[in-house]
Structures are given as C-alpha cells and as structure tokens.
C-alpha cells in the first residue's frame, strides 16, 4: 500500500500571529522614518510632525478610554502643561543666547520684579525635560486619586475633565505678563542648541517625534497584552466584580490615567519645536475634544486605529477648516457622533463588522436552504 503525504505550504496561523506585530512596527518605521522624509517636502513634513504629536496623545487615549473606559476629555490640560514646560525653557534659552535675562514677551509686557520665581528652574534643560512628563503625571495623579476614590465615572468624570481644561485655558489667558496671555509662547528660535530655522534641524525634530511615537506605541502594546491590560479591561466591563476579587479599581484606573497624561505632556513638549507655538487656544475644551475624536474615529480600542484616526482627523482639520472655516466644528462634532453612535469600534472595527454581517447572512441562507 502506498501512502501519499500532503504537505501544506501555508504557514501556521500561530506563526503569522507571532510575527504580525513586529512586522507592523517595522512597516510603520519604514513609512515614518524612510518613505515620508523622502516623499514629502519640508512644509508637508512639518505638518506631519504636528499630526504625529496628536497621534502620541491618541496612544494615551487608547489606553485610558479604549481599554479603561475613561472618557478623557481633558487631555488638553496635560498637553498644555508639557508644551508650556518646553516652551518656557526654549524662551529662556533664546533670551540667554542674546544676553538677556527675560524672554522677549516679558520685556514687552513687563513683569515688574524680573523673572518670576517659578520660571527660573526651567532654565535647566534636564529639569524642563523632566517636567514635560512629570508635571502632567503629577496633576493627573492628584486629580485622579480624589476622583476615582470617590467612584466618579461616566459623564461626571468627562465633565470634570472638561472643566479642568477650561480653567487652565482661562488662567493662562489672564496671566499675560508671565504666560503670554492669549498669544501664548511663540517664536522659539532654538532647540537645545540647534536653530529651528534650519530645515535640517526641523527634520531632526520630525525624526525625534516619529521615534517617540513608535516607542510609546510599543510600550502601550506591552501594557495591552500584560496582566495589567487584562485587569484594566475587567475594571471597564465590571468594576464591582474586580473589587470583589480583591483588587482596587481606583488604583487600576489611576495608573492608566496617569500614563495617558504623561504621553499627552510629552506630545505637547514635542509639539512646541515642531510648530513653534503653544497657546491657550491649543489646550482648551475644543482641542481636548479633538484628541478624543481622532481616537474614536480610528478606533479607540486599537492602537493603530487610534493613531491613524488622530492623523486623519488632524489632516482633515487643516484641510477642511481652510475651505469651510465656519462649518468645520460641526463636521468634527458629526464625526464624533457617527463614530460613537454607529461604529463604536471606529474604522478599525469596520472589517470585523462586515465579516460578522456576512457570516450572519451566510447562516440565514444556509438555514433557509435546509
């Protein structure tokens, strides 16, 4: 008897799944670090750098909202804290380079008693860099501790986040002599010894932002698949059951909230050299909602979906707001309503939804045939 053995040439499913994530990161690195700088002009690349800063915020939103169910509508606060911390250092460095002790806007408006005491530590680059992340995380830890311990969640948590964003923007506007007021901090000339007027250095800033985005996506991915990520999902789905099992849901949510705040602060810090400005208009209620809309449209539970959604919405804002300046806000709100109401998983879940519908149609057809 002759036995024929058929050898399958298709790779095992487990092997494909194992290399899917590394291949995805490799593809992202090639596109961001190779293809984009070669294909885009300096102006377009600077726009992409700006969009990638929003994508960094979306990574944190995906962790806190997509996995933890926390409607973080106040990320503009942490984005602004990181941005102002970086801008303060850059303004002090620019002043020192010209032999001045005060930034240009303080010389214009006048502070009365020289450099404010809380500005002075930001002349140290190490301190300023640390504060771009630690300050937003400290504020988030303080706020989150009281909010989560009191079991504030849902719409109340979202409203509280919005109130915090509005309060910070109003405070910044009222401190014209020390924060630049409505204008904010603008016209940064250098970035740690490198001139921002040089296109080569602008490209360096882009590469830094792209690398940071990839690293934070890798970190978030690791958190997603870790035991903590599973616990975060459990808290989102059934908080009381998690408490019954001996875990403190408030601590679990607090960790996600603080990490998301740190990512937003770092995004704000990188936004400053990429765009050259940080102002209250960039950190208030509307920008905070915009951060969430990007993640929602792309798919808040998917890292890639949240990142691509943030980039797409930011691109649409830059493009459509010029063509339809009065209507863009309504279009942005419509995007959010459609994403949350009709496609909760965002565009990243569209393939799954279509497959389920096809499977359901196939089952009904089979039943009718039988």
Beta strands, then each sheet from edge to edge (+ up, - down):
strand 1: 185-186
strand 2: 190-191
strand 3: 194-195
strand 4: 277-278
sheet 1: 1+ 4-
sheet 2: 2+ 3-
end
